[in-house]
Amino acid sequence: MSAAKNSTSLILPTDSAEVRQQIEHLLAQGYKVRRPTAFQIKVGPFNYYPSKGKIYVDPAEKREERGFDAFLKLIEKSDGTVIPFDIGNFEGKYQKL
């Protein structure tokens, strides 16, 4: 699926221009982006809530840092493999497209 087609399905009519640009940026970087809710951008275990700038890592770790730049740095720093919690041999992973 092309980034343009994918971004169209991820961008909602209620999204601000800034949120649209953030989604386009993530897709251009090759990240698999999801929108579980209209208020949330998700990449792997990372959740970003643009209206407040809040960042969470699954299952429920609230991060102190805020904003899209912090969200992007967190994703980039993880290098595709994240173990946010210990449940035996499970490794939380996400991947670039």
N, CA and C atoms as a LAMMPS dump frame, in Angstrom:
ITEM: TIMESTEP
0
ITEM: NUMBER OF ATOMS
291
ITEM: BOX BOUNDS ff ff ff
-5.0000000000000000e+02 5.0000000000000000e+02
-5.0000000000000000e+02 5.0000000000000000e+02
-5.0000000000000000e+02 5.0000000000000000e+02
ITEM: ATOMS id mol type element x y z
1 1 1 N 0.848 -1.167 0
2 1 2 C 0 0 0
3 1 3 C 0.894 1.231 0
4 2 1 N 0.609 2.195 -0.809
5 2 2 C 1.431 3.398 -0.894
6 2 3 C 1.237 4.256 0.342
7 3 1 N 2.235 5.09 0.625
8 3 2 C 2.141 5.975 1.786
9 3 3 C 0.967 6.934 1.627
10 4 1 N 0.734 7.411 0.404
11 4 2 C -0.369 8.347 0.19
12 4 3 C -1.708 7.697 0.5
13 5 1 N -1.914 6.49 0.03
14 5 2 C -3.168 5.791 0.295
15 5 3 C -3.294 5.481 1.782
16 6 1 N -2.192 5.039 2.379
17 6 2 C -2.19 4.711 3.797
18 6 3 C -2.474 5.956 4.632
19 7 1 N -1.863 7.093 4.29
20 7 2 C -2.068 8.302 5.081
21 7 3 C -3.506 8.788 4.972
22 8 1 N -4.123 8.608 3.829
23 8 2 C -5.506 9.034 3.651
24 8 3 C -6.418 8.31 4.631
25 9 1 N -6.188 7.04 4.841
26 9 2 C -7.034 6.28 5.763
27 9 3 C -6.708 6.584 7.228
28 10 1 N -5.529 7.135 7.494
29 10 2 C -5.134 7.466 8.862
30 10 3 C -5.501 8.889 9.264
31 11 1 N -5.625 9.754 8.293
32 11 2 C -5.927 11.15 8.565
33 11 3 C -7.451 11.336 8.585
34 12 1 N -7.913 11.908 9.663
35 12 2 C -9.343 12.108 9.864
36 12 3 C -9.733 13.543 9.534
37 13 1 N -10.974 13.757 9.147
38 13 2 C -11.428 15.117 8.827
39 13 3 C -11.261 16.089 9.996
40 14 1 N -11.273 15.592 11.206
41 14 2 C -11.155 16.45 12.392
42 14 3 C -9.706 16.736 12.791
43 15 1 N -8.733 16.11 12.12
44 15 2 C -7.323 16.313 12.454
45 15 3 C -6.862 17.712 12.063
46 16 1 N -6.029 18.283 12.916
47 16 2 C -5.434 19.585 12.601
48 16 3 C -4.357 19.399 11.532
49 17 1 N -3.927 20.491 10.955
50 17 2 C -2.847 20.436 9.962
51 17 3 C -1.576 19.866 10.588
52 18 1 N -1.339 20.185 11.85
53 18 2 C -0.151 19.687 12.544
54 18 3 C -0.193 18.166 12.693
55 19 1 N -1.33 17.618 13.082
56 19 2 C -1.471 16.168 13.225
57 19 3 C -1.304 15.492 11.867
58 20 1 N -1.854 16.075 10.846
59 20 2 C -1.699 15.524 9.489
60 20 3 C -0.228 15.461 9.1
61 21 1 N 0.512 16.532 9.393
62 21 2 C 1.939 16.568 9.08
63 21 3 C 2.709 15.528 9.893
64 22 1 N 2.336 15.336 11.137
65 22 2 C 3.005 14.355 11.985
66 22 3 C 2.809 12.941 11.434
67 23 1 N 1.601 12.621 11.028
68 23 2 C 1.316 11.302 10.461
69 23 3 C 2.089 11.115 9.158
70 24 1 N 2.071 12.115 8.301
71 24 2 C 2.809 12.047 7.032
72 24 3 C 4.302 11.831 7.285
73 25 1 N 4.839 12.512 8.293
74 25 2 C 6.256 12.365 8.625
75 25 3 C 6.58 10.933 9.063
76 26 1 N 5.76 10.385 9.948
77 26 2 C 5.981 9.011 10.409
78 26 3 C 5.936 8.032 9.245
79 27 1 N 4.967 8.198 8.364
80 27 2 C 4.848 7.314 7.199
81 27 3 C 6.038 7.473 6.265
82 28 1 N 6.495 8.7 6.067
83 28 2 C 7.651 8.949 5.199
84 28 3 C 8.914 8.299 5.764
85 29 1 N 8.976 8.184 7.094
86 29 2 C 10.116 7.526 7.738
87 29 3 C 9.985 6.007 7.708
88 30 1 N 8.841 5.524 7.238
89 30 2 C 8.652 4.082 7.092
90 30 3 C 8.015 3.389 8.278
91 31 1 N 7.491 4.138 9.228
92 31 2 C 6.867 3.515 10.391
93 31 3 C 5.452 3.046 10.086
94 32 1 N 5.081 1.941 10.686
95 32 2 C 3.721 1.423 10.578
96 32 3 C 2.883 2.158 11.619
97 33 1 N 2.03 3.032 11.143
98 33 2 C 1.238 3.91 12.003
99 33 3 C -0.181 3.369 12.095
100 34 1 N -0.741 3.428 13.308
101 34 2 C -2.143 3.055 13.508
102 34 3 C -2.845 4.188 14.236
103 35 1 N -4.163 4.209 14.116
104 35 2 C -5.002 5.173 14.825
105 35 3 C -6.084 4.402 15.568
106 36 1 N -5.779 3.839 16.745
107 36 2 C -6.789 3.104 17.502
108 36 3 C -8.001 3.954 17.874
109 37 1 N -7.752 5.248 18.108
110 37 2 C -8.841 6.188 18.369
111 37 3 C -8.554 7.464 17.58
112 38 1 N -9.533 8.334 17.517
113 38 2 C -9.352 9.604 16.816
114 38 3 C -8.376 10.522 17.543
115 39 1 N -8.056 10.202 18.781
116 39 2 C -7.204 11.053 19.612
117 39 3 C -5.798 10.503 19.777
118 40 1 N -5.458 9.428 19.09
119 40 2 C -4.24 8.672 19.363
120 40 3 C -3.515 8.329 18.071
121 41 1 N -2.182 8.42 18.125
122 41 2 C -1.304 7.927 17.067
123 41 3 C -0.453 6.84 17.703
124 42 1 N -0.379 5.693 17.06
125 42 2 C 0.323 4.553 17.644
126 42 3 C 1.346 4.001 16.66
127 43 1 N 2.55 3.766 17.149
128 43 2 C 3.608 3.091 16.396
129 43 3 C 4.152 2.017 17.329
130 44 1 N 3.927 0.757 16.961
131 44 2 C 4.349 -0.343 17.842
132 44 3 C 3.726 -0.166 19.209
133 45 1 N 4.537 -0.233 20.278
134 45 2 C 4.001 -0.084 21.631
135 45 3 C 3.904 1.371 22.089
136 46 1 N 4.24 2.302 21.199
137 46 2 C 4.28 3.72 21.547
138 46 3 C 2.982 4.417 21.167
139 47 1 N 2.429 5.154 22.102
140 47 2 C 1.156 5.85 21.918
141 47 3 C 1.374 7.337 22.145
142 48 1 N 0.882 8.134 21.207
143 48 2 C 1.013 9.586 21.293
144 48 3 C -0.368 10.213 21.179
145 49 1 N -0.651 11.122 22.082
146 49 2 C -1.926 11.835 22.103
147 49 3 C -1.642 13.302 21.778
148 50 1 N -1.798 13.687 20.516
149 50 2 C -1.391 15.019 20.065
150 50 3 C -2.025 16.192 20.804
151 51 1 N -3.272 16.095 21.214
152 51 2 C -3.93 17.249 21.835
153 51 3 C -3.25 17.683 23.135
154 52 1 N -2.705 16.738 23.875
155 52 2 C -2.014 17.041 25.132
156 52 3 C -0.512 16.791 25.041
157 53 1 N -0.071 16.124 23.973
158 53 2 C 1.346 15.817 23.816
159 53 3 C 1.814 14.652 24.668
160 54 1 N 0.882 13.936 25.265
161 54 2 C 1.243 12.842 26.173
162 54 3 C 1.716 11.622 25.396
163 55 1 N 2.663 10.896 26.019
164 55 2 C 3.247 9.69 25.429
165 55 3 C 3.119 8.559 26.445
166 56 1 N 2.671 7.42 25.947
167 56 2 C 2.594 6.205 26.763
168 56 3 C 3.263 5.072 26.002
169 57 1 N 3.842 4.135 26.76
170 57 2 C 4.391 2.917 26.187
171 57 3 C 3.579 1.768 26.763
172 58 1 N 3.088 0.899 25.865
173 58 2 C 2.291 -0.245 26.328
174 58 3 C 3.09 -1.089 27.294
175 59 1 N 2.504 -1.619 28.344
176 59 2 C 1.084 -1.664 28.561
177 59 3 C 0.517 -0.391 29.176
178 60 1 N 1.225 0.324 30.042
179 60 2 C 0.633 1.536 30.624
180 60 3 C 1.691 2.44 31.244
181 61 1 N 2.829 2.557 30.607
182 61 2 C 3.889 3.414 31.142
183 61 3 C 3.725 4.829 30.603
184 62 1 N 3.439 5.757 31.504
185 62 2 C 3.322 7.161 31.107
186 62 3 C 4.719 7.77 31.106
187 63 1 N 5.081 8.412 30.006
188 63 2 C 6.391 9.025 29.883
189 63 3 C 6.339 10.471 30.364
190 64 1 N 7.441 10.912 30.94
191 64 2 C 7.53 12.299 31.406
192 64 3 C 7.631 13.26 30.234
193 65 1 N 8.399 12.863 29.192
194 65 2 C 8.556 13.758 28.064
195 65 3 C 7.245 13.903 27.315
196 66 1 N 7.094 15.025 26.637
197 66 2 C 5.86 15.302 25.909
198 66 3 C 6.177 15.851 24.529
199 67 1 N 5.187 15.734 23.656
200 67 2 C 5.285 16.335 22.338
201 67 3 C 5.737 15.365 21.259
202 68 1 N 5.507 15.785 20.023
203 68 2 C 5.811 14.924 18.884
204 68 3 C 7.304 14.653 18.749
205 69 1 N 8.14 15.657 18.997
206 69 2 C 9.588 15.439 18.889
207 69 3 C 10.06 14.374 19.879
208 70 1 N 9.535 14.403 21.097
209 70 2 C 9.897 13.392 22.097
210 70 3 C 9.386 12.014 21.68
211 71 1 N 8.182 11.97 21.112
212 71 2 C 7.61 10.715 20.609
213 71 3 C 8.506 10.136 19.52
214 72 1 N 8.915 10.978 18.593
215 72 2 C 9.769 10.541 17.49
216 72 3 C 11.123 10.054 17.996
217 73 1 N 11.724 10.765 18.93
218 73 2 C 13.016 10.345 19.498
219 73 3 C 12.891 9 20.199
220 74 1 N 11.808 8.784 20.904
221 74 2 C 11.59 7.525 21.609
222 74 3 C 11.504 6.364 20.619
223 75 1 N 10.773 6.563 19.542
224 75 2 C 10.647 5.528 18.511
225 75 3 C 11.997 5.25 17.868
226 76 1 N 12.703 6.302 17.494
227 76 2 C 13.999 6.149 16.83
228 76 3 C 15.005 5.459 17.747
229 77 1 N 14.99 5.809 19.015
230 77 2 C 15.927 5.247 19.99
231 77 3 C 15.695 3.753 20.218
232 78 1 N 14.46 3.313 20.052
233 78 2 C 14.139 1.918 20.346
234 78 3 C 14.678 0.962 19.302
235 79 1 N 14.974 1.447 18.104
236 79 2 C 15.558 0.642 17.029
237 79 3 C 14.729 -0.586 16.681
238 80 1 N 13.422 -0.504 16.863
239 80 2 C 12.55 -1.58 16.411
240 80 3 C 12.339 -2.71 17.398
241 81 1 N 13.085 -2.745 18.464
242 81 2 C 12.888 -3.793 19.458
243 81 3 C 12.694 -3.136 20.813
244 82 1 N 11.586 -3.437 21.433
245 82 2 C 11.266 -2.831 22.714
246 82 3 C 10.791 -3.921 23.65
247 83 1 N 11.288 -3.889 24.872
248 83 2 C 10.783 -4.791 25.9
249 83 3 C 10.29 -3.902 27.036
250 84 1 N 9.052 -3.385 26.911
251 84 2 C 8.564 -2.448 27.911
252 84 3 C 8.167 -3.1 29.226
253 85 1 N 8.015 -4.402 29.246
254 85 2 C 7.651 -5.101 30.458
255 85 3 C 8.13 -6.538 30.325
256 86 1 N 8.29 -7.211 31.438
257 86 2 C 8.822 -8.569 31.431
258 86 3 C 7.693 -9.574 31.612
259 87 1 N 7.421 -10.339 30.56
260 87 2 C 6.453 -11.43 30.676
261 87 3 C 7.062 -12.68 30.051
262 88 1 N 8.105 -13.151 30.685
263 88 2 C 8.774 -14.345 30.182
264 88 3 C 9.644 -14.033 28.978
265 89 1 N 9.5 -14.821 27.934
266 89 2 C 10.335 -14.658 26.757
267 89 3 C 9.737 -13.748 25.699
268 90 1 N 8.605 -13.15 25.956
269 90 2 C 7.982 -12.276 24.98
270 90 3 C 8.826 -11.018 24.782
271 91 1 N 9.018 -10.652 23.53
272 91 2 C 9.683 -9.392 23.218
273 91 3 C 8.708 -8.564 22.397
274 92 1 N 8.33 -7.402 22.897
275 92 2 C 7.485 -6.52 22.108
276 92 3 C 8.291 -5.996 20.93
277 93 1 N 7.781 -6.128 19.724
278 93 2 C 8.505 -5.651 18.549
279 93 3 C 7.564 -4.876 17.65
280 94 1 N 8.125 -3.918 16.962
281 94 2 C 7.403 -3.255 15.892
282 94 3 C 8.37 -3.168 14.731
283 95 1 N 7.877 -2.841 13.607
284 95 2 C 8.781 -2.797 12.465
285 95 3 C 8.466 -1.634 11.551
286 96 1 N 9.501 -1.207 10.863
287 96 2 C 9.297 -0.241 9.798
288 96 3 C 8.738 -1.003 8.605
289 97 1 N 8.001 -0.331 7.759
290 97 2 C 7.443 -0.963 6.556
291 97 3 C 8.533 -1.304 5.587
